[in-house]
Amino acid sequence: MATTIDDIRALRIADYDYDLPDERIAKHPLAEREQCKLIYYKGGKIEERRFWEVPSLLPEGSTLIYNNTRVINARLRFRKETGSTIEIFCLEPVLPRDYEQIFQTTGHCVWQCLVGNSKRWKQGSLTQAVTIEGREVTLAATRGEQRGNAWEIAFDWDGGQNGEQITFADVLDAIGEIPIPPYLNRGTEASDSTDYQTVYSHIDGSVAAPTAGLHFTDEVLAECDRRGITRREITLHVGAGTFQPVKSEHIGDHPMHYEFISVERQVIEDILHATGPIIAVGTTSVRTLESLYYIGQILESNSEADEEALTVTQWMPYTTPCEISTARALQNIIDYLDRHHADTYMGSTQLMIAPGFEYRIVSGMITNFHQPQSTLLLLVAAFVGNNQWRGIYGYAMAHDFRFLSYGDAQLLLR
């Protein structure tokens, strides 16, 4: 296993490849989500189960932590008078920067966006008439500064015929589309509005679903409660970078994207005092939870670090000596929140988890089957062991499992 930063940066993404025929990519979920197949992996052994069995397979005293983010209708289409269609894909808020605030803005806001067919948008604003609750509203999009492959887009809209206050959330609900993954190779359908949301999603902000949670139903969650499994929520707003392929030969040349995370003080306390294993639902929950250790480590040497200083950067786990316990790191965050009279930690993470990473908080995870040569596959390989992931994926391929966002699931335990 890689042990130094140089070893890890030199990992070849081609070594995390496998053949995935298009027919094995699930284009839609099963009608009954909890009936999907499940690989139960524990102690190096593989069993085939069904997802509804998860509550009985979790170790006694487990704490199940899942991502409550909700996918927004982030894809907007504007048609020019020439007939050209310009697609604007909202990535993250710029003005205001806070997710909750930007959805409640009326009249004006700015987002960082991807722009499709941008060569056809030479100058001026794009406009479109939108009907919101029977009222005619005019939405305008104006292109600003370009940053990398994204643009700052200012959105302006009026209050409707009678001057009513219309929020940007109202605008997205009326004109936007759910941005399903590009590898589904199909357009968005009406069913995706429900299918591409977890049953526990309620914090708007993601442009992609935390798909491991798509298999849960209210009945499965209720069974977790009956078995005494603690359930807690965190928030990581999934960015478009989740679809970004690794184009470099070595992972050291691949830039990870930053994502917003939010964890309540009570959840951190529950993790600190948990007597059983912490089970993360999805790679977004894994990255959020493992980022907490490094936030606590920053606070160990700088108890008054500002928001920028508390950002977990891509290579931090591999370059910073881990000199404190996990319990100490978590307590540092709790103390920090107490000093600032806050009940929620909010920040961002760029964390890359790859073979050679030492898991500090997560003892098990529920996840889907990920794309070849992806950072998500690297995360799984780091958890089960660098050579074990092939056995799991090979079993799934040989036993007719369905892959990617709408596909089947895995429960991975140490």
The 8 nearest C-alpha neighbors of each residue, nearest first, counted from 0:
[[1, 355, 2, 354, 385, 384, 6, 7],
 [0, 2, 355, 6, 7, 3, 354, 4],
 [1, 3, 355, 0, 6, 4, 7, 5],
 [4, 2, 6, 5, 1, 7, 317, 355],
 [3, 5, 7, 317, 6, 8, 318, 2],
 [4, 6, 8, 3, 7, 9, 251, 2],
 [7, 5, 3, 9, 1, 4, 8, 2],
 [8, 6, 4, 9, 10, 5, 1, 3],
 [7, 251, 9, 5, 250, 10, 6, 4],
 [8, 10, 6, 7, 249, 5, 251, 11],
 [11, 9, 7, 249, 8, 250, 12, 6],
 [12, 10, 249, 13, 14, 248, 9, 250],
 [11, 13, 14, 15, 372, 249, 248, 250],
 [14, 12, 15, 11, 16, 372, 248, 249],
 [13, 15, 12, 11, 16, 372, 10, 17],
 [16, 14, 372, 13, 12, 371, 17, 376],
 [15, 17, 371, 372, 13, 14, 18, 12],
 [18, 16, 371, 19, 15, 372, 389, 392],
 [17, 19, 20, 16, 371, 396, 370, 21],
 [18, 20, 17, 21, 23, 371, 24, 370],
 [21, 19, 22, 23, 18, 24, 17, 402],
 [20, 22, 23, 24, 19, 25, 183, 182],
 [21, 23, 20, 24, 25, 19, 26, 401],
 [22, 24, 21, 401, 20, 402, 25, 19],
 [25, 23, 402, 21, 22, 401, 403, 26],
 [26, 24, 406, 405, 27, 401, 402, 23],
 [25, 27, 183, 24, 405, 28, 185, 406],
 [26, 28, 25, 405, 29, 406, 194, 191],
 [29, 27, 405, 30, 406, 32, 25, 26],
 [28, 30, 31, 32, 27, 35, 34, 405],
 [29, 31, 32, 28, 34, 27, 33, 194],
 [32, 30, 29, 33, 34, 35, 28, 214],
 [33, 31, 214, 29, 34, 30, 35, 28],
 [32, 34, 51, 50, 214, 35, 31, 215],
 [35, 33, 32, 31, 49, 50, 51, 36],
 [36, 34, 407, 33, 50, 49, 32, 37],
 [35, 37, 49, 407, 48, 50, 408, 34],
 [38, 36, 408, 49, 48, 409, 50, 47],
 [37, 39, 409, 47, 46, 410, 40, 48],
 [40, 38, 410, 46, 45, 409, 37, 47],
 [39, 41, 45, 411, 44, 412, 410, 38],
 [42, 40, 412, 44, 43, 413, 411, 39],
 [41, 43, 44, 413, 40, 412, 45, 383],
 [42, 44, 41, 40, 45, 387, 383, 413],
 [45, 43, 41, 42, 40, 46, 39, 391],
 [46, 44, 40, 39, 38, 43, 47, 41],
 [47, 45, 39, 38, 48, 40, 44, 37],
 [46, 48, 38, 37, 39, 45, 36, 49],
 [47, 49, 37, 36, 38, 46, 39, 50],
 [50, 48, 36, 37, 51, 52, 35, 34],
 [49, 51, 33, 52, 37, 53, 35, 34],
 [50, 52, 33, 53, 49, 219, 34, 54],
 [51, 53, 50, 55, 54, 49, 56, 48],
 [52, 54, 56, 55, 51, 50, 57, 49],
 [55, 53, 223, 56, 57, 52, 222, 219],
 [56, 54, 53, 52, 57, 226, 58, 223],
 [57, 55, 53, 54, 58, 52, 39, 410],
 [56, 58, 54, 55, 53, 59, 61, 228],
 [59, 57, 61, 60, 56, 276, 275, 55],
 [58, 60, 61, 57, 275, 228, 227, 226],
 [59, 61, 275, 228, 58, 274, 62, 276],
 [62, 60, 275, 276, 228, 59, 58, 277],
 [61, 63, 229, 277, 230, 228, 278, 276],
 [64, 62, 230, 278, 229, 279, 61, 231],
 [65, 63, 231, 279, 232, 230, 280, 278],
 [64, 66, 280, 232, 284, 279, 233, 67],
 [65, 67, 233, 234, 68, 284, 232, 235],
 [66, 68, 200, 234, 199, 201, 232, 202],
 [69, 67, 202, 200, 234, 66, 236, 203],
 [68, 70, 203, 200, 202, 201, 205, 204],
 [69, 71, 205, 206, 208, 207, 204, 203],
 [70, 72, 73, 205, 204, 206, 203, 69],
 [71, 73, 177, 176, 175, 171, 74, 172],
 [72, 74, 89, 71, 88, 175, 206, 176],
 [75, 73, 88, 176, 175, 72, 87, 178],
 [76, 74, 175, 87, 86, 88, 73, 174],
 [75, 77, 86, 85, 87, 84, 78, 74],
 [78, 76, 85, 84, 86, 127, 79, 125],
 [77, 79, 84, 83, 82, 85, 76, 80],
 [80, 78, 81, 82, 83, 84, 77, 125],
 [79, 81, 82, 78, 83, 84, 125, 77],
 [82, 80, 79, 83, 78, 84, 119, 120],
 [83, 81, 79, 80, 78, 84, 85, 77],
 [84, 82, 79, 81, 78, 85, 119, 80],
 [83, 85, 78, 77, 79, 86, 82, 76],
 [86, 84, 77, 116, 76, 115, 78, 83],
 [85, 87, 76, 115, 114, 75, 77, 84],
 [88, 86, 114, 75, 74, 113, 76, 112],
 [87, 89, 74, 113, 112, 73, 75, 90],
 [90, 88, 112, 73, 91, 110, 111, 87],
 [91, 89, 112, 111, 238, 88, 239, 206],
 [90, 92, 111, 110, 89, 93, 112, 238],
 [91, 93, 110, 96, 94, 111, 98, 95],
 [92, 94, 96, 110, 109, 95, 111, 91],
 [95, 93, 109, 96, 108, 92, 110, 101],
 [94, 96, 101, 93, 97, 92, 100, 108],
 [97, 95, 93, 92, 94, 98, 101, 100],
 [96, 98, 100, 95, 99, 101, 92, 94],
 [99, 97, 101, 100, 204, 96, 92, 102],
 [98, 100, 102, 97, 101, 103, 203, 204],
 [99, 101, 103, 97, 98, 102, 104, 95],
 [102, 100, 104, 103, 98, 95, 99, 97],
 [101, 103, 168, 167, 100, 99, 104, 166],
 [102, 104, 166, 100, 101, 167, 105, 168],
 [105, 103, 101, 166, 102, 167, 100, 106],
 [106, 104, 166, 165, 107, 164, 167, 103],
 [105, 107, 156, 155, 157, 104, 158, 108],
 [108, 106, 155, 154, 105, 156, 104, 109],
 [107, 109, 154, 94, 153, 101, 104, 95],
 [108, 110, 153, 94, 93, 152, 154, 92],
 [111, 109, 92, 93, 152, 151, 91, 112],
 [110, 112, 151, 91, 90, 150, 92, 89],
 [113, 111, 89, 90, 88, 150, 149, 110],
 [112, 114, 149, 88, 87, 150, 115, 89],
 [115, 113, 87, 117, 86, 112, 88, 116],
 [114, 116, 86, 117, 85, 87, 113, 88],
 [115, 117, 85, 118, 119, 114, 86, 84],
 [118, 116, 120, 119, 115, 114, 85, 121],
 [119, 117, 120, 116, 121, 115, 85, 114],
 [120, 118, 117, 116, 121, 83, 85, 84],
 [121, 119, 117, 118, 122, 85, 116, 123],
 [120, 122, 119, 118, 123, 117, 124, 142],
 [123, 121, 120, 124, 142, 141, 125, 119],
 [122, 124, 125, 141, 121, 142, 120, 140],
 [123, 125, 141, 140, 139, 126, 122, 142],
 [124, 126, 140, 139, 77, 141, 123, 127],
 [127, 125, 139, 138, 140, 124, 137, 128],
 [126, 128, 138, 137, 129, 77, 139, 125],
 [129, 127, 137, 136, 138, 135, 130, 126],
 [128, 130, 136, 135, 137, 131, 127, 174],
 [129, 131, 135, 134, 133, 136, 132, 128],
 [132, 130, 134, 133, 173, 129, 135, 136],
 [131, 133, 134, 130, 135, 173, 169, 129],
 [132, 134, 131, 130, 135, 159, 129, 136],
 [135, 133, 131, 130, 132, 159, 160, 136],
 [136, 134, 130, 159, 129, 160, 131, 128],
 [135, 137, 159, 129, 128, 157, 130, 134],
 [136, 138, 128, 156, 127, 129, 157, 139],
 [137, 139, 156, 127, 126, 155, 128, 136],
 [140, 138, 126, 155, 125, 154, 156, 124],
 [139, 141, 154, 125, 124, 153, 152, 126],
 [142, 140, 124, 153, 152, 143, 154, 139],
 [141, 143, 152, 151, 153, 140, 150, 144],
 [144, 142, 151, 152, 150, 141, 145, 153],
 [143, 145, 151, 150, 146, 142, 152, 149],
 [146, 144, 150, 149, 151, 147, 143, 148],
 [147, 145, 149, 150, 148, 144, 151, 111],
 [146, 148, 149, 145, 150, 144, 113, 111],
 [147, 149, 146, 113, 150, 145, 114, 112],
 [150, 148, 113, 146, 112, 147, 145, 111],
 [151, 149, 145, 112, 111, 144, 146, 152],
 [150, 152, 111, 143, 144, 110, 112, 142],
 [151, 153, 142, 110, 109, 141, 143, 150],
 [154, 152, 109, 141, 140, 108, 142, 110],
 [153, 155, 140, 108, 107, 139, 109, 152],
 [156, 154, 107, 139, 106, 138, 153, 140],
 [157, 155, 138, 106, 137, 139, 107, 136],
 [156, 158, 159, 106, 136, 137, 155, 138],
 [159, 157, 162, 163, 164, 165, 136, 156],
 [158, 160, 136, 162, 135, 161, 134, 157],
 [159, 161, 162, 134, 135, 158, 136, 163],
 [162, 160, 159, 163, 158, 134, 164, 135],
 [161, 163, 158, 159, 160, 164, 157, 165],
 [164, 162, 158, 161, 159, 165, 160, 157],
 [163, 165, 158, 105, 162, 166, 159, 106],
 [166, 164, 158, 105, 163, 169, 167, 106],
 [167, 165, 105, 103, 169, 168, 104, 102],
 [166, 168, 170, 102, 169, 104, 103, 171],
 [167, 169, 102, 171, 166, 170, 172, 103],
 [170, 168, 166, 172, 167, 171, 173, 165],
 [169, 171, 167, 173, 168, 172, 174, 166],
 [172, 170, 175, 168, 173, 174, 169, 72],
 [171, 173, 169, 170, 175, 174, 168, 72],
 [174, 172, 170, 171, 131, 175, 169, 130],
 [173, 175, 171, 172, 170, 75, 129, 176],
 [176, 174, 72, 171, 75, 74, 172, 73],
 [175, 177, 72, 74, 178, 73, 75, 174],
 [176, 178, 72, 179, 73, 192, 71, 74],
 [179, 177, 74, 176, 73, 206, 180, 72],
 [178, 180, 177, 187, 181, 207, 195, 183],
 [181, 179, 182, 183, 178, 207, 242, 404],
 [182, 180, 183, 184, 179, 185, 242, 178],
 [181, 183, 184, 180, 24, 185, 179, 403],
 [184, 182, 181, 185, 26, 180, 24, 179],
 [185, 183, 182, 181, 186, 180, 26, 21],
 [186, 184, 183, 187, 181, 26, 182, 188],
 [185, 187, 188, 184, 179, 183, 181, 178],
 [186, 188, 179, 191, 185, 177, 189, 176],
 [189, 187, 190, 191, 186, 192, 185, 177],
 [188, 190, 191, 192, 187, 193, 177, 194],
 [189, 191, 192, 188, 193, 194, 195, 187],
 [192, 190, 194, 195, 193, 189, 188, 187],
 [191, 193, 190, 189, 194, 195, 177, 196],
 [194, 192, 191, 195, 196, 190, 189, 197],
 [193, 195, 191, 196, 192, 190, 28, 213],
 [194, 196, 191, 193, 192, 208, 197, 213],
 [197, 195, 193, 194, 208, 198, 200, 69],
 [196, 198, 213, 200, 199, 212, 195, 215],
 [197, 199, 200, 216, 196, 215, 217, 213],
 [198, 200, 197, 67, 201, 196, 66, 68],
 [201, 199, 67, 69, 68, 197, 198, 202],
 [200, 202, 69, 67, 68, 203, 199, 198],
 [201, 203, 68, 69, 67, 200, 204, 234],
 [204, 202, 69, 68, 71, 70, 201, 205],
 [203, 205, 236, 71, 69, 70, 98, 68],
 [206, 204, 70, 236, 237, 207, 69, 71],
 [205, 207, 70, 238, 237, 71, 73, 239],
 [208, 206, 205, 237, 70, 238, 209, 178],
 [207, 209, 210, 70, 195, 196, 205, 206],
 [210, 208, 211, 212, 281, 283, 207, 66],
 [209, 211, 208, 212, 213, 404, 281, 367],
 [212, 210, 366, 281, 367, 213, 209, 280],
 [211, 213, 210, 214, 215, 197, 209, 280],
 [212, 214, 197, 210, 211, 215, 196, 32],
 [215, 213, 32, 33, 212, 216, 211, 50],
 [216, 214, 213, 212, 219, 33, 32, 220],
 [217, 215, 219, 218, 220, 198, 214, 33],
 [216, 218, 220, 219, 221, 215, 198, 199],
 [217, 219, 221, 216, 220, 222, 215, 223],
 [220, 218, 222, 216, 221, 217, 215, 51],
 [219, 221, 223, 217, 222, 218, 216, 224],
 [220, 222, 218, 224, 223, 219, 217, 225],
 [221, 223, 225, 219, 224, 220, 218, 226],
 [224, 222, 220, 54, 226, 228, 221, 225],
 [223, 225, 221, 227, 222, 226, 228, 220],
 [226, 224, 222, 223, 227, 221, 228, 220],
 [227, 225, 223, 224, 228, 222, 54, 55],
 [228, 226, 224, 225, 229, 223, 60, 59],
 [229, 227, 223, 61, 224, 226, 62, 60],
 [228, 230, 62, 63, 227, 61, 231, 224],
 [231, 229, 63, 62, 64, 228, 232, 224],
 [230, 232, 64, 63, 266, 65, 229, 233],
 [233, 231, 65, 64, 66, 67, 234, 230],
 [232, 234, 66, 262, 261, 65, 67, 235],
 [235, 233, 261, 66, 260, 67, 68, 236],
 [236, 234, 260, 259, 237, 283, 68, 66],
 [235, 237, 205, 204, 259, 68, 258, 238],
 [236, 238, 205, 207, 206, 235, 258, 239],
 [239, 237, 240, 206, 241, 205, 90, 236],
 [238, 240, 241, 242, 206, 90, 237, 207],
 [241, 239, 243, 242, 238, 256, 255, 237],
 [240, 242, 239, 243, 238, 237, 207, 256],
 [243, 241, 240, 239, 244, 180, 181, 238],
 [242, 244, 240, 241, 245, 239, 373, 246],
 [245, 243, 246, 242, 373, 372, 374, 241],
 [244, 246, 247, 373, 253, 243, 372, 374],
 [245, 247, 244, 248, 253, 243, 252, 12],
 [248, 246, 249, 245, 252, 253, 250, 12],
 [247, 249, 11, 12, 246, 250, 13, 252],
 [248, 250, 11, 251, 9, 10, 247, 12],
 [251, 249, 253, 252, 8, 10, 12, 11],
 [250, 252, 8, 249, 253, 9, 7, 10],
 [251, 253, 250, 247, 249, 254, 8, 248],
 [252, 254, 250, 251, 247, 245, 255, 246],
 [255, 253, 252, 256, 313, 251, 250, 245],
 [254, 256, 349, 253, 313, 351, 257, 350],
 [257, 255, 349, 240, 258, 254, 238, 241],
 [258, 256, 349, 348, 347, 255, 259, 238],
 [257, 259, 347, 348, 236, 238, 260, 256],
 [258, 260, 347, 235, 236, 346, 348, 261],
 [261, 259, 235, 347, 346, 234, 345, 258],
 [260, 262, 345, 234, 344, 233, 235, 346],
 [263, 261, 233, 344, 343, 234, 264, 345],
 [262, 264, 343, 266, 265, 342, 344, 267],
 [263, 265, 342, 267, 343, 266, 268, 333],
 [266, 264, 268, 263, 267, 269, 342, 343],
 [267, 265, 269, 263, 268, 264, 270, 231],
 [266, 268, 270, 264, 269, 265, 271, 329],
 [267, 269, 271, 265, 266, 270, 272, 264],
 [268, 270, 266, 272, 267, 271, 273, 265],
 [271, 269, 273, 267, 268, 272, 266, 277],
 [270, 272, 268, 269, 273, 326, 267, 329],
 [271, 273, 269, 270, 268, 274, 326, 267],
 [274, 272, 270, 275, 269, 271, 62, 276],
 [275, 273, 272, 60, 276, 61, 270, 271],
 [276, 274, 60, 61, 273, 277, 59, 62],
 [275, 277, 61, 362, 278, 62, 60, 274],
 [276, 278, 62, 361, 362, 61, 63, 279],
 [279, 277, 363, 63, 364, 362, 62, 361],
 [280, 278, 364, 64, 284, 285, 63, 281],
 [279, 281, 365, 65, 364, 284, 64, 211],
 [282, 280, 366, 211, 283, 284, 365, 279],
 [281, 283, 285, 284, 286, 366, 375, 280],
 [284, 282, 286, 285, 281, 287, 235, 209],
 [283, 285, 287, 282, 286, 281, 279, 66],
 [284, 286, 282, 288, 283, 287, 279, 289],
 [285, 287, 283, 289, 284, 288, 290, 282],
 [288, 286, 284, 290, 285, 289, 283, 260],
 [287, 289, 285, 290, 291, 286, 284, 360],
 [288, 290, 286, 291, 287, 292, 360, 285],
 [291, 289, 287, 288, 293, 292, 286, 294],
 [292, 290, 294, 289, 288, 293, 295, 287],
 [291, 293, 295, 328, 290, 294, 289, 325],
 [294, 292, 296, 295, 290, 291, 297, 311],
 [295, 293, 291, 297, 296, 292, 309, 290],
 [296, 294, 328, 298, 292, 293, 331, 297],
 [295, 297, 293, 299, 298, 294, 328, 292],
 [298, 296, 294, 299, 295, 300, 301, 293],
 [299, 297, 302, 301, 295, 296, 300, 331],
 [298, 300, 296, 297, 301, 302, 295, 331],
 [299, 301, 298, 297, 302, 296, 304, 303],
 [302, 300, 298, 304, 303, 299, 297, 296],
 [301, 303, 298, 304, 299, 300, 335, 297],
 [302, 304, 301, 305, 298, 335, 300, 338],
 [305, 303, 301, 308, 302, 309, 298, 306],
 [304, 306, 308, 307, 309, 303, 310, 302],
 [307, 305, 309, 308, 346, 310, 304, 345],
 [306, 308, 309, 310, 305, 304, 346, 347],
 [307, 309, 305, 306, 310, 304, 297, 311],
 [310, 308, 306, 307, 294, 304, 311, 305],
 [309, 311, 347, 308, 307, 348, 312, 346],
 [312, 310, 348, 349, 350, 309, 290, 293],
 [311, 313, 349, 315, 350, 314, 310, 348],
 [312, 314, 350, 349, 351, 315, 255, 311],
 [315, 313, 317, 316, 312, 318, 351, 350],
 [314, 316, 318, 317, 312, 319, 313, 311],
 [317, 315, 314, 318, 319, 356, 293, 320],
 [316, 318, 4, 315, 314, 319, 3, 356],
 [317, 319, 315, 316, 314, 4, 320, 3],
 [318, 320, 315, 316, 317, 321, 314, 322],
 [321, 319, 322, 318, 317, 316, 323, 315],
 [322, 320, 323, 319, 296, 316, 324, 293],
 [321, 323, 320, 324, 296, 319, 299, 325],
 [324, 322, 321, 327, 325, 328, 296, 326],
 [323, 325, 327, 326, 328, 322, 321, 292],
 [324, 326, 328, 327, 292, 329, 359, 323],
 [327, 325, 329, 324, 328, 271, 330, 323],
 [326, 328, 330, 324, 325, 329, 331, 323],
 [329, 327, 295, 325, 331, 292, 326, 330],
 [330, 328, 326, 332, 331, 327, 295, 325],
 [329, 331, 333, 327, 332, 328, 334, 326],
 [330, 332, 334, 328, 295, 329, 333, 335],
 [333, 331, 335, 329, 330, 334, 295, 336],
 [334, 332, 330, 336, 335, 331, 337, 264],
 [333, 335, 337, 331, 332, 336, 330, 338],
 [336, 334, 332, 338, 333, 337, 331, 339],
 [337, 335, 341, 339, 333, 334, 338, 340],
 [336, 338, 340, 334, 339, 335, 341, 333],
 [339, 337, 335, 336, 340, 334, 341, 333],
 [338, 340, 336, 337, 341, 335, 334, 342],
 [339, 341, 337, 338, 336, 342, 335, 343],
 [342, 340, 336, 339, 343, 337, 344, 338],
 [341, 343, 264, 263, 336, 340, 344, 265],
 [344, 342, 263, 264, 262, 341, 345, 261],
 [343, 345, 262, 261, 263, 346, 264, 336],
 [346, 344, 261, 260, 343, 262, 347, 259],
 [347, 345, 260, 259, 310, 306, 261, 344],
 [348, 346, 259, 258, 310, 260, 257, 311],
 [347, 349, 311, 257, 350, 258, 310, 312],
 [348, 350, 257, 313, 312, 256, 255, 311],
 [351, 349, 313, 348, 312, 311, 352, 286],
 [350, 352, 313, 353, 349, 255, 314, 374],
 [353, 351, 378, 356, 350, 377, 381, 354],
 [352, 354, 377, 378, 381, 356, 355, 351],
 [355, 353, 381, 356, 385, 380, 377, 1],
 [354, 356, 1, 2, 0, 353, 381, 357],
 [357, 355, 354, 353, 352, 381, 358, 316],
 [358, 356, 359, 355, 381, 316, 382, 354],
 [359, 357, 360, 361, 356, 289, 382, 362],
 [358, 360, 357, 361, 325, 289, 292, 362],
 [361, 359, 289, 358, 362, 288, 277, 325],
 [360, 362, 277, 363, 278, 358, 359, 279],
 [363, 361, 277, 276, 278, 413, 360, 412],
 [364, 362, 412, 278, 411, 361, 279, 413],
 [363, 365, 279, 278, 411, 280, 410, 366],
 [364, 366, 410, 280, 409, 281, 279, 411],
 [365, 367, 211, 281, 409, 408, 364, 280],
 [366, 368, 408, 211, 409, 407, 369, 403],
 [369, 367, 403, 402, 408, 366, 370, 407],
 [370, 368, 403, 376, 367, 375, 371, 402],
 [369, 371, 373, 372, 403, 368, 376, 375],
 [370, 372, 16, 373, 17, 15, 369, 376],
 [371, 373, 16, 15, 12, 13, 370, 245],
 [374, 372, 375, 376, 371, 370, 245, 244],
 [373, 375, 377, 376, 378, 372, 245, 351],
 [376, 374, 378, 373, 377, 369, 379, 282],
 [375, 377, 379, 373, 378, 374, 369, 380],
 [378, 376, 353, 374, 380, 375, 379, 381],
 [379, 377, 352, 375, 381, 353, 376, 380],
 [378, 380, 382, 376, 381, 377, 383, 375],
 [381, 379, 385, 377, 384, 382, 378, 383],
 [380, 382, 354, 378, 353, 379, 384, 383],
 [381, 383, 379, 380, 384, 378, 358, 354],
 [384, 382, 380, 387, 381, 379, 388, 385],
 [385, 383, 387, 380, 381, 386, 382, 388],
 [384, 386, 380, 387, 381, 354, 388, 383],
 [385, 387, 384, 388, 389, 380, 390, 383],
 [388, 386, 384, 390, 389, 385, 383, 391],
 [387, 389, 391, 390, 380, 386, 392, 383],
 [390, 388, 392, 391, 387, 393, 386, 394],
 [389, 391, 393, 388, 387, 392, 394, 386],
 [392, 390, 388, 394, 389, 393, 395, 387],
 [391, 393, 395, 389, 394, 390, 396, 388],
 [392, 394, 390, 396, 395, 391, 389, 397],
 [395, 393, 397, 391, 392, 396, 398, 390],
 [396, 394, 392, 400, 398, 393, 397, 399],
 [395, 397, 393, 394, 398, 399, 400, 392],
 [396, 398, 394, 395, 399, 393, 400, 392],
 [399, 397, 395, 396, 400, 394, 393, 47],
 [398, 400, 396, 397, 395, 401, 23, 394],
 [399, 401, 395, 398, 396, 407, 402, 36],
 [402, 400, 406, 407, 23, 25, 24, 399],
 [401, 403, 406, 24, 368, 25, 23, 407],
 [404, 402, 406, 368, 369, 405, 24, 367],
 [405, 403, 210, 406, 367, 402, 25, 211],
 [406, 404, 28, 25, 27, 403, 26, 407],
 [405, 407, 402, 401, 25, 403, 404, 28],
 [408, 406, 401, 36, 35, 367, 402, 37],
 [407, 409, 367, 37, 366, 36, 38, 368],
 [408, 410, 38, 37, 366, 365, 367, 39],
 [411, 409, 365, 39, 364, 38, 40, 412],
 [410, 412, 40, 364, 363, 409, 41, 39],
 [413, 411, 363, 41, 40, 410, 362, 364],
 [412, 41, 42, 362, 363, 411, 383, 43]]
